[in-house]
Amino acid sequence: VIAVFLVGAVYAFRVGRRALAMISIAVVTALGFQAAWYGFGHAIDNVDKVAKLASALDAGGVPKTAHVYWADRRPDARLSFYFNRRSEHMVDPEEIVTKGILDRRADKHLLERMAIERALEYLRGRETIYLLMRRKSYDRLGESLLQTSSILGTVSMEEVPSKDDWLIVTNAKHVTGVESWNTAELETAASK
């Protein structure tokens, strides 16, 4: 249908009926938008998981000004756009390029190692931070994260836990009334 109107607009323009050509182009634009929106709009407009994430951050008492980092993926712009929650890259794109990682697929393990090292560095730091990561990434890190962090919340779209669930990991000392200990700091304090 769109192609017919487009061909009709070209023909109308060539025979001197410019007003008809302009109307045909307007119809093509409207039809094209409708086809794209109803064909792909559900994928573009899906904010359910991000809405659950924002709710979990609110329920966990995470301040709007807190440092929230995406540990194993790019920041989801929907979080800041719809829910006024700023989130950041774990490793900045400029740093990735500076280290010579130009192909994400070929250098996947090097990129993952950079992100893991940065996550552990942030979690061991004195500043309270929050990491957003998939369950499979958390499970892979296991013991190294357990020493310096705790899980504040989980965001899942299914009833059964999935490897793609988002976890909110923090180095905060107190998480929603439950005490969470940083064992490295406890050992240092005990040795003094």
Summary of the structure (lengths in Angstrom):
residues: 192
radius of gyration: 24.4
end to end distance: 78.4
largest distance: 91.4
contacts: 508
relative contact order: 0.11
helix: 53%
strand: 14%
